[in-house]
Amino acid sequence: MKPITYRDAGLDLDTYEQTLACMPPLMRRTHSPRVLDGFGGFAALFSLDYNSRLFANNYRRPVLVTCTDGVGSKLKIAGMMGKHDTVGIDLVAMSVNDCLCTGGEPLLFLDYLAMPKDDPPLTKDIIKGISDGCLEADCALVGGETAILPDFYQPGDYDLAGFCVGVVERDHIVDGRGIQCGDVVLGLASSGIHSNGYSLVRKIVFEVAGQKIDQFVPELGRTVGEELLEPTRIYVRAVQRILKHYPVKRRVVRGLAHITGGGLVDNVPRILPPNRRVFLRRGSWEVPPVFPWLQQLGNVAHEEMDRVFNQGIGFVMIVSPYFADSIRNQIEEDRIHCRVIGEVRAGEPGVEWEA
């Protein structure tokens, strides 16, 4: 009987080593001196207590912030396009933007990649996107796991999950408790669909409308695939700059919300205290053309669009009215369109639309 090897079971250790070899340079480019070890250990070490010109202030009462998320069925679009170097940005964005909602600073990121067989070029593309996202979020990619599962995934399929650890001073936590009547709701523009609602997107575009992935869409000015693969915007630098600009005692920033699945109507209420209701004004921001295009293709009701998609607003800041104009201008300086989209009034926590 011929001896059985791991390769016979679907995993080639030599190819696996090639896959791992592409990762260290992509990880190290995200590291600061706070990362205390290199690639290849059993766990990563990161210092909260590092003094240098870059990190002059140590944390006094640090609270760790943890987040995890995935990319979901947007990965199917990457497979159809044969382009895998941007979904890693989506992966990072989904977690670091959540971390940001506490006032937290993303520190480090880990990923989980599961695939049916080793594919070093594909893995390098995916990790390159994760590395790019970490650079944009100013956090370190410190490790992860690549799982080869030939019995779980069909050829060409893979899955991604990401994990972010951040930190916030206990006295600087943003939790929405200080939201007051009269506060201003600022909407930060999305870069498109981001990473939610793709099961509905794929049903509308490919099943109902019969569109092709490489089909040019005049309303969008590019192909179906190019639009649907647009990476999720990362808001870390812009929002962190605001949080650091205003002394915490003034409580200028009252609440922060990442607009993901559930849209504005489900995500904004998550940060509202009792007897605070948000009133949003339709038409107060420019809705990207991808949303009316999808709505028309699929004959989707307005209420369904509002519940599934971000509708052009990827992040919300609820702020003191006295500083709203200044904050909006500073966000615009970071090349993110920012608009006043509503206000807070007394009422049952939730979102209400106004014409």
HUGI-V379419 format. One record per backbone hydrogen bond with DSSP energy under -0.5 kcal/mol. CO is the residue of the C=O (numbers start at 1). NH is the residue of the N-H. Records with the same first field share a line. If there is no record, write none. Layout:
CO = NH + NH
//
This chain:
5 = 9
6 = 9 + 11
7 = 10
11 = 13
12 = 16
13 = 17
14 = 18
15 = 19
16 = 20
17 = 21
18 = 22
19 = 22
20 = 23 + 24
22 = 26
23 = 26 + 27
24 = 28
25 = 29
27 = 30
28 = 31
32 = 35
34 = 36 + 47
38 = 41
45 = 36 + 37
48 = 59
49 = 51
50 = 52
55 = 52
56 = 58
61 = 170
63 = 168
65 = 166
67 = 164
69 = 162
71 = 74
72 = 75
73 = 76 + 77
74 = 77 + 78
75 = 79
76 = 80
77 = 81
78 = 82 + 83
86 = 89 + 90
87 = 91
88 = 92
89 = 93
90 = 94
91 = 95
92 = 95 + 96
93 = 97
95 = 99
96 = 100
97 = 101
98 = 101
99 = 102 + 104
100 = 103
102 = 174
104 = 106
105 = 167
107 = 140
108 = 165
109 = 142 + 143
110 = 163
111 = 145
112 = 161
113 = 147
114 = 159
115 = 149
119 = 123
120 = 124
121 = 125
122 = 126
123 = 127
124 = 128
125 = 129
126 = 130
127 = 131
128 = 132
129 = 133
130 = 134
131 = 135
132 = 136
133 = 137
134 = 138 + 139
135 = 138
140 = 109 + 142
143 = 111
145 = 113 + 147
146 = 148
147 = 115 + 149
149 = 152 + 153
154 = 157
157 = 116
159 = 114
160 = 71
161 = 112
162 = 69
163 = 110
164 = 67
165 = 107 + 108
166 = 65
167 = 105
168 = 63
169 = 172
170 = 173
173 = 175
176 = 179 + 273
180 = 183
183 = 344
184 = 186 + 319
185 = 341 + 342
186 = 188 + 317
187 = 339
188 = 314 + 315
193 = 196
197 = 201
198 = 202
199 = 203
200 = 204
201 = 205
202 = 206 + 207
203 = 207 + 208
204 = 209
205 = 211
212 = 215
213 = 225
215 = 224
216 = 218
217 = 220 + 221 + 222
222 = 217
223 = 227
224 = 228
225 = 229
227 = 230
233 = 235
235 = 239
236 = 240
237 = 241
238 = 242
239 = 243
240 = 244
241 = 245
242 = 246
247 = 250
248 = 251
252 = 254 + 320
254 = 176
255 = 318
257 = 259 + 316
258 = 260
260 = 263
262 = 266
263 = 267
264 = 268
267 = 270
268 = 271
269 = 272
273 = 276
277 = 345
278 = 280 + 352
279 = 343
280 = 282 + 354
281 = 284
285 = 287
286 = 288
288 = 291 + 292
289 = 293
290 = 294
291 = 295
292 = 296
293 = 297
294 = 298
295 = 299 + 300
301 = 305
302 = 306
303 = 307
304 = 308
305 = 309
306 = 265
307 = 262
310 = 313
312 = 190 + 314
314 = 259
315 = 188
316 = 257
317 = 186 + 319
318 = 254 + 255
319 = 184
320 = 323 + 324
321 = 324
323 = 327
324 = 328
325 = 329
326 = 330
327 = 331
328 = 332
329 = 333
330 = 334
331 = 334 + 336
332 = 335
337 = 189
339 = 187 + 341
341 = 281
342 = 185
343 = 279
344 = 182
345 = 277
350 = 278
352 = 280
354 = 282
//
